[in-house]
Amino acid sequence: MTKPSEFVGASPKWEQIHDEVRLAGPTDAKVLITGESGVGKEVIALLIHKNSRRADGRLVTLNCAGVPESLLESELFGHMRGSFTDAHRDKRGLLEQADGGTIFMDEIGEMSLRMQALLLRFLETGEIQPVGAHGPVKRVNTRFIAATNRNLLAQVAQGAFREDLYYRINVMHIQVPPLRERTEDIMALFEAFFAKFAAQYQRTLPTLTPDAVSLLDSYSWPGNVRQLKNVAERLVLRDATGPLTVSDLPREIAEDALARAMPTAVASTPGRPDRFERLLQGESFWMAVHEPFMARDMTREELRHIIRRGLTRTHGSYRQLTTLFNLPGTDYKSLLNFLRKHDCHVPYKPFRTVPSTPLRTGVAGGSLMEQGAIPQTA
């Protein structure tokens, strides 16, 4: 099986995925691929298609989350000229374009219930009817592969996804584990991407010091393979003449290591009060942290360490941090401005995958969006 760089691994979990792809390829069975964003679901769909009897046909990809509901039916089934505003000519839909090949529908969990019903009918009959068509329906021979980062069974229970559609598309299920659960694959992926980008940019093939390897292996990789690929490309572009060290790695990786390596290092320094514990006991951030920092009784690294400990508890939410630090919600921007002014703002993304830690009473749970997580610009 020909494997692109994104489909390289050495872990038992990845070998199992490899076997499932090899099993699914030669069949026409419908496949549902699940896993977090960035794990390589589209690469798996490509490999299934390339190793099928339809390899000479087209693989047509549709991101359901990227097409407005009003246009999705036309994208899938096509339309006739004049069927709606701006329909100036007939258009073949993606299902027809993939006739004899495969359609890969990514983020299928984002489809509306109405579109789910239309898709279900196609999967049951193989028939398509373009929007605005009144003549006989067409029948196409298109293999179906879908992917999602959502829990479709949970959506079924909530009434957001049709149960009959779920069982129709879930003939073969390939669940892709996140990179943090298959750490044996990390360096194998780096080696593959280093070779790819070194050849692409005609740069020196990078090498890593043992400390850098250790840091990359222990990082949580919230963006999974997509994030790792970007880091590998960035390191290749440095075109270093010697081995890359910890200082050459992206800042978010080093920050994550500091947050995990010595969770109480600053707090346990002799003669230093544990100001984070004082925050947990109800003291205001402005009194327990801001005041001594401005009086030069606290270093920047001590302040950053307190922020890291807080973000670990709030799973990366600066907005929740105001509650944890006993500040009114109106102080949210003041806190961010203070941290930025003194170069103590810590990237929030590495803390999004930290295992859940119960927060003090008054800090709500739920998703980052529900928690009012810090915007991407913060």
Residue pairs with C-beta under 8 A, 6 or more apart in sequence:
1 18
1 21
1 22
1 25
1 47
1 51
2 47
2 50
3 47
4 43
4 46
4 47
5 189
5 192
5 193
5 195
5 196
5 229
6 40
6 43
6 189
6 225
6 229
7 18
7 40
7 43
7 44
7 47
8 185
8 188
8 189
8 191
8 192
9 15
9 17
9 18
9 182
9 184
9 185
9 188
9 189
10 184
10 185
10 188
11 182
11 183
11 184
11 185
13 177
13 181
13 182
14 182
14 184
14 185
17 44
17 174
17 176
20 172
20 174
21 44
21 47
21 48
21 51
21 174
22 51
23 172
24 31
24 48
24 172
24 174
25 47
25 48
25 49
25 50
25 51
25 52
26 51
26 52
26 53
27 52
27 172
28 52
28 53
28 54
28 143
29 171
29 172
30 123
30 143
30 144
30 145
30 146
30 168
30 169
30 170
30 171
30 172
31 45
31 48
31 144
31 145
31 146
31 171
31 172
31 173
31 174
32 145
32 146
32 147
32 148
32 152
32 169
32 170
32 171
32 172
32 173
32 174
33 41
33 44
33 45
33 145
33 146
33 147
33 148
33 174
33 175
33 176
34 41
34 147
34 148
34 149
34 152
34 173
34 174
34 175
34 176
35 41
35 147
35 149
35 175
35 176
35 177
35 178
36 149
36 176
36 178
36 224
37 149
37 223
37 224
37 226
38 223
38 224
38 225
38 226
38 227
39 176
39 177
39 178
39 179
39 224
39 225
40 176
40 224
40 225
40 226
41 106
41 147
41 149
41 176
42 61
42 104
42 106
42 147
44 174
44 176
45 59
45 61
45 102
45 104
45 145
45 147
46 59
46 104
48 102
48 145
49 55
49 59
49 101
49 102
49 104
49 143
49 145
52 102
52 143
54 100
54 101
54 102
54 143
57 98
57 99
57 100
57 101
57 102
58 97
58 98
58 100
58 101
58 102
59 98
59 101
59 102
59 103
59 104
60 94
60 97
60 98
60 101
60 102
60 103
60 104
61 103
61 104
61 106
62 75
62 76
62 94
62 103
62 104
62 105
62 106
63 106
63 107
64 72
64 105
64 106
64 107
64 108
64 109
64 110
64 111
65 106
65 107
65 110
66 107
67 75
69 112
69 115
72 111
72 112
72 115
73 115
73 118
73 131
74 84
74 87
74 91
74 93
74 130
74 131
75 93
75 94
76 93
76 94
76 95
76 115
76 118
76 119
76 122
76 128
77 93
77 95
77 96
77 118
77 122
77 128
77 129
77 130
77 131
78 90
78 91
78 92
78 93
78 96
78 128
78 130
78 131
79 87
79 90
79 91
79 93
79 130
79 131
79 132
80 87
80 90
80 130
80 131
80 132
80 133
81 87
81 88
81 89
81 90
81 132
82 132
83 130
83 131
83 132
83 133
84 131
84 132
87 131
87 132
90 130
91 130
92 130
93 128
93 130
94 103
95 103
95 122
95 128
95 140
95 142
96 128
96 138
96 140
96 142
98 140
98 142
98 143
99 140
99 141
99 142
100 141
100 142
101 142
101 143
102 142
102 143
102 144
102 145
103 142
103 143
103 144
103 145
104 145
104 146
104 147
105 144
105 145
105 146
105 147
106 146
106 147
106 148
107 147
107 148
107 149
108 146
108 147
108 148
108 169
109 148
109 149
109 150
109 152
109 155
109 161
110 148
110 150
111 119
113 160
113 162
116 161
116 162
116 165
117 162
119 165
120 162
120 164
120 165
120 168
121 127
122 128
123 144
123 165
123 168
123 169
124 168
125 139
126 139
126 140
126 141
126 142
127 137
127 138
127 139
128 137
128 138
128 139
128 140
129 137
129 138
144 169
146 169
152 161
152 166
152 170
153 166
155 161
156 162
156 163
156 166
178 221
178 224
179 185
179 186
179 221
179 224
179 225
179 228
180 220
180 221
180 353
183 217
183 218
186 216
186 217
186 221
186 228
187 213
187 216
187 217
189 225
189 228
189 229
189 232
190 208
190 216
190 228
190 232
193 228
193 229
193 232
193 233
193 236
194 205
194 206
194 232
194 235
194 236
195 205
197 203
197 232
197 233
197 236
197 237
198 204
198 205
198 206
198 236
201 236
201 237
203 236
203 237
203 239
204 239
204 240
204 241
206 235
206 236
206 238
206 240
206 244
207 242
207 243
207 244
208 216
208 243
208 244
209 243
209 244
209 245
209 246
211 245
211 246
212 243
212 244
212 245
212 246
212 248
212 249
215 246
215 249
215 253
215 254
215 257
216 249
216 253
218 257
218 260
219 253
219 256
219 257
219 350
220 256
220 350
220 353
220 354
221 227
221 228
222 349
222 350
222 352
222 353
223 230
223 349
231 249
231 250
231 253
234 250
235 244
235 248
235 249
238 244
238 248
240 248
246 254
247 254
251 347
252 347
252 349
252 350
253 350
255 308
255 346
255 347
255 350
256 350
256 351
258 304
258 305
258 308
259 308
259 309
259 311
259 312
259 346
259 350
259 351
263 309
263 312
264 274
265 305
266 272
266 301
266 302
266 305
266 306
267 274
267 275
267 276
267 277
267 305
268 274
272 302
275 288
275 289
275 292
275 298
275 302
275 306
276 306
276 309
276 310
278 288
279 285
279 288
279 289
279 306
279 310
279 324
279 325
279 326
280 324
280 360
282 326
283 326
284 325
284 326
284 327
285 325
285 326
285 327
285 335
286 327
289 298
289 303
289 306
289 325
290 338
292 298
293 303
293 342
300 342
300 343
300 344
303 339
303 342
303 344
304 344
304 346
307 321
307 339
307 344
307 345
307 346
308 346
308 351
310 321
310 324
310 325
311 317
311 318
311 321
311 346
311 348
311 351
312 351
312 354
312 357
313 324
313 357
313 359
314 320
314 321
314 324
314 351
314 359
314 363
314 371
315 351
315 352
315 354
315 356
315 368
315 371
316 348
316 349
316 350
316 351
316 352
316 354
316 368
316 373
316 374
317 348
317 368
317 371
317 372
317 373
317 374
318 332
318 335
318 336
318 348
318 373
318 374
318 378
319 329
319 332
319 371
319 372
319 373
319 374
320 359
320 363
320 364
320 371
320 372
320 373
321 335
322 328
322 329
322 331
322 332
322 335
323 329
323 362
323 363
324 359
324 360
324 363
325 335
327 335
336 345
336 374
336 378
338 344
339 345
339 346
348 373
348 374
348 378
352 368
359 365
364 370
364 371
365 371
